[in-house]
Amino acid sequence: MSLQKIIAPILLAASFGFAYFLSFVDGGRICAFALAIGVVFGFAMQKSRFCFYCHIRDYVEDKNPNGVLALILALAIGLIGYTIVVSSWLPVASPNNRPPDIHVGPVSEVLFLAGAIFGFGMVLSKSCISAHWYHLSEGAIASIFALLGVALGFFLGFNAWNSLYSLRIALAPIEWLNARFGYSIALVLQLALLGAIAAFVWKFSIKPAKSAAENQKPISTFKDLYDRFFAQSWSYAIGGAIIGALGFLIVIWTKPLGVTATIASLVRAFGDRFGLIPTRLNGLDGFAGCGSLPQNFWLNTDATLLLGLILGSFASAFGAGDFELQKPALKEIGLNFVGGVLLGFGAMIALGCTIGTLLSGIHASALSGWLFALGMILAIVCGLKLKKRFA
């Protein structure tokens, strides 16, 4: 057995072992759970190549529907599970009485614009923020520059926040669809919309041949089991189903999925320390989403979830032989950095990215999640068209 085949499962087991150890630390039980969820999240993302930008690009450019259908599956599963969980806590939904931390944000043209800026950032850097983390675990050095750009984008976002808040965000409504329609009707309406989108995507697509992940042989030996779990890719559908399930399972014990809060809190702490951002960020900390309050970096659910994502995706990449240092060209470095700035700025203004605002927001029946998605998708489509024209 190769060293690669030995190290990958050891790393995965060690990650869960660390989560178990963390559960005995004072105040560490929730962090341990977040770490374990993050490991599964990162492993499933890398193994199934789960990527909002890549899936939308494949449909726009090649009319391949599989990735977009996986995204819709993740949204539908999480939406159903989330509704069951939240309605058991709060049988009657009301506008002013929402469970804490669910990602329901202010709805305005500022949010739409933030989604569009984020979408253009994805086109330039070829990934969203969460995918950059797992690309980094595959040895993609260019993703380092994208994440540095994300940090700068958050810094710029913090400095623009008060003006945007006074101009529009302060008066923007916070629309929780469960409170407006009730749990059942809101669920049916959103599932119907997802179904209509899926039908449209399927109708106007070119059905590709089955991938290697869909043509796998039955498991008959331990080697087959290992290869299926570590060495071989998973289908988009499996990845979508797992990520959709994680989206509602995590809220039972801790905050919704989100991968930008750690970067945001570090940038904010740095800016506060050196007086580089406004002392007061009006209304920011009163909104649910990927929060940016400076916090204990080592023992909080945001940091441990992100750590788990990195560990899980690295174990997946290493076990599949996908880890290889990739030296980027100067142009790629520039595009990743500029794209990262747009990603960070858009995520800061939108209070989250594709995972926090879009995935967790739609799971929570937040109109803000749908509006962010609309802005992002339109920007990706336009960006791809422009990129093709001027390439």
N, C-alpha and C positions, 0 to 999 in steps of 0.2 A: 504494500500500500504506500502511495506517495506521501511526502511530507504534507502536501496541500490537503490531502484527504484526512490526515490526522489532525491538523491544526484547526480546520474549520469547525468540526463538531466540538472540539475542546474550547474554542473561543465562544461558541454559542452557549455551551454548558457553564462556562465561567461567568458569562454575562448574567445568566439566571441565578448562578450561585452568589454573585455580588448583590443582586436584588434581594435574595433571601437574607444575606448578611445585613443589608441595609434595613430590613424590616425590624431588626432588633435594636437599631439605633434610636435614641430618643427623638420622637417626631418623624421617624423615617418610614413608617408603614405605608403612607400614601405615596411617598417618593419611590418606595420599592415597587409598588404597583405601577406607577408611571414609567419606571425604568423597564419593567417587564413588558408592558404594552408597547413601549418604544422599540424594544428589540424585535418583537413580532412585526410591528409596523415597518421598520427598516428592512427586515428580512423579506417581507412580502412585497414591498415596493421594488427592491432591487431584483428579486427573483422573477417578478411578473412585468418588469419595466414599466411600472405605473408612473405615468407622467402626463399631467394635464396638457402641457404644450405639445408633446410628441404625439399624443393621441389625436388632438385637434388638427395638427399639421398633417398627419397621415390621411385624415379624412379630406381636408381641403385640397391637398396636392395629389393624392392617389385614390381618393374615394374609397379608402379602406375603412370600414365601419367598426372593426372589432374593438379598437381602443376606446372610441367614443361610447360604444355600447357598454364597455366595462365601467366607464365613468358614471354612466346613467345607472348601472346596477349598484355601484357603491352608494350613490345618492339615494336610491330607492330603499335599499336595505337599511341604511342608517336612518332614513326618515321614518320608516315603520318602527324600528326599534326605539328610536328616540321618543317618538310619540307615545309608545307604550310606557316607557320609563317615566317620562315627565308627567303624563296624565295620572300615573299612580301616585306621584308626589302631590300633585296639584289638580284635583278632579275638575275644578272649574277655573278655566284660564281667564285672566283679566289683564288689561293693558298695564296696570300699575302693580301687578303682583306676578312677577316671573321668577322662576328658580334662579338663584345667584349663579353668575359666571356663564350662563348660556350666551352664545354669540349672536345677539340681536342688536343691531346698530342703527344709527340715524340714517334715514333714507333721503337723499338729495342728489342734485346734479354733481355735487362734489364727490360723492361715493362712486357714481358712474364714471367720472373723470379719473378717479383713483384706479378703478378697475381697468380703464383703458391704458393708463400709464403703465400699470403692472403688466398688461398684455403686451405692449410694445417692448417692455424690458425682457419678457420671455422670448420674443422673436429675436432680439439682438443677442441674448446670452444662450438661447436654445434650451432653456429650462426654467422652471419655477424655482423658488427658494428651496423647497423640500427636496426636489430632484437634484439640485446642486449638492446637497449634503450627501446623497447616496452616490452621485457621480464622483465626488471627492473620495469616497471609500473605494472606488474603482481605480484610483490613481489619476483622475482628471485634474491636472494642476491648474488648468484654466478656471476651474470652479473656485479656487482660492481667491482669484481676482474678482470673480463675480460676488463672492461673499464679502470681500472688502468693500466693493461698490455698494452692496446692500447696507453695510454699516454707515457709509457716507450718505446714502439715501435716507436713512432714518434720521441722521443728524440734520439734513436739510428739511425733512418733514417736521421735525420738532420746531424748527425755527419758523416754518410757515404755518404751523397749526393755529396759533392765536388769531391770525388774520382770517384764515378760512373759517374758524369757529365763529368769529364775530360776524362774518359776512353771510354765512348760510347754515353751518352745522348746528348752531345753538337753537335755531328755530325749526330744525328738521324733525319730522315725526319719526317715532320709533315704532315700526309696524311689526307686531308679532301676529302672524296669521292665525295662530290658535286662539288668540284673544278676540280677533275680529270675526272668525267663522265658527269657532269651536273645534275641538280636536278632530272629530270624524270628518267634517266637511273640508277642513284645511288639508287633511291627509289625502282624501279622495281627489281634491282639486290638484294638488301637487303631483300625485301619482299619475293622474290623467295627463298633466302637462309633460311629465317625463316620458310617459308612454307615447304621446304624440311626437315628441322629439325623436324617440327611438324609431318610430314608424317612418318618419321623414328621412332619418339617416339611413335606414335600411333600404328604403325605396330608391333613394338617389345615391346609390353606392355601387361599387364593383366588388363582388364577393371574391375575396382572395382564396387561393388554395389553402388547405389546412396547414397550420404551422407545425414545426417539430414538436411543440408542446402539446398539440392536439392529436398527434399521431403516435403517442407513446405506447410501448408494448406493456402488457400486463406484468405486474410484479411477481416474480417467482423465486428470487434469491435475495439475500441480504444486500448484495451488491446492487441489484435492481432498486431496492428500497433506498439505499444511500444515494444512488445516482438520481433517482426521482426527486429526492428531497434537497440535495445539495448541488449536484452537477448540472442537472437539466433545468431549462427555463420552465416557468409555470405559465399557463394560459392567462391572457388578460382577464378573463372572467373570474378565475380563481383569485387573482390579486384584487379585483374590484369587490368581490364578495367578502374577502377577509378585511379589507380596509373599511368597507361599509359597516361590518359588524363591530370592528374596533371603535368606530366613531360613536356608537351608542353605549358600548360596554364600559368605556372609560368614564363616562359621566356618572355611572353608578357610584364610583368611589372618589373621583376627583374632577378636575376641570376638563372641558372638551379638548379635542385634539387641536394643536397649534404649534408651529415650529419657529415663529419669529419673536416670541416674547423674550427669550434669553438675549438675543442680539439687541432688541429694543431696550431692555433694562440696562445692559452694559453700556450702550451708547448714551443713554440718559444719565447714568451715574457718572460717566466720564464728562459729559457736557455740564452737569451740575457742579462737579468738582472744580472745573476750570472756568466756569462762568461763560460757557460757549452757547448755551441755550437759555431761553427765558426761564426765570426763576419760577414763574407760575405758568402752567399750561392749562388754560381755562377749560374746565369741564372734562378733560381727557380721562381722568381716573374714575369718573362716574359712569363711563360707558363700559359695557361688557365686551370682551374680545381678547385679543392677544395683548395683555396688559404690559405696561412699560415701567411700572414702579421699580426703582432700584431695590434689590432684595439679596438675601444670602445666596450667593452664586452656587454654592456647593450643595445645599440641601433645600431644594424647592422642586416642585413637580415639573415646571417648564424645563429646567436644566436637565433633570434626570430623564425626561421623555426624549429630549434631543440627544443626550448621551446614548440612550438605548437605540435610537434610530441609527446613529453612527455605528455602534457595535454590531447591530443586527445586519445592516447593509454590508458592512465589511466582512462579516462571517459568510454571508451569502455570496458576495463577489469572490472571496478567496476560495471558497469551496467549489465554485463553478469555473475557476480559472479566469475570471474576468478582471482580476487586479493586475494592472500594468501601468507604470508611470508613463503618462502621456505629455510630452513636452509641447506646449502650444506655440504657434507662430505669434509674432508681435501683433498682427491684426486681430487674431483670436483673443489675445489678452485684452486689447482695447475694447473690442465688442463686448466681452464678458464684463469688464469693469463698468462701462457705460450702461449696459443692460442691467447690471446689478444695482446701479444708482437708481434707475427707474423702478426696479423691483422694490427696493427699500423704501423709496419715497411713496410709491403707491400703497405698499403694505402699511406704512405708518398712518397715512391719511385714512385708509380703509379699516384700520384697527385689525389687520390680519391679512393673510395671503390666501392662496388656493385651498390650504388646509383649514386655517382658522375662520376666515370670513366666508369663503365659498362652501367648502364641504361641511364644516361644523355649523355654519349659518343656515344652510338649506336643511340639514338634519334637524335643526331646531325650529324649522318653519319660519325663518326670518326673511322678510322681504329684502332686507339688505344683502343677504346671500345671493338672491336671484339677480338683483340689480348689479352687484359686483361682477357676477358671472356674465351678464349681458355686455357690460363695458369691456371686459377682458376678451371675450370671444370675438366681438366686432373688431377690436384692435389687432388680435392675432390674424384674423382673416385679411384685414387691410394691410397689415405689416407684411404678411407673406406675399401678397399680391405686389406690393411695392418692392420688396426684396427681389422677387423674381424679375420684375421689370428692369431694375437698375443693376442687377448682378452682372 
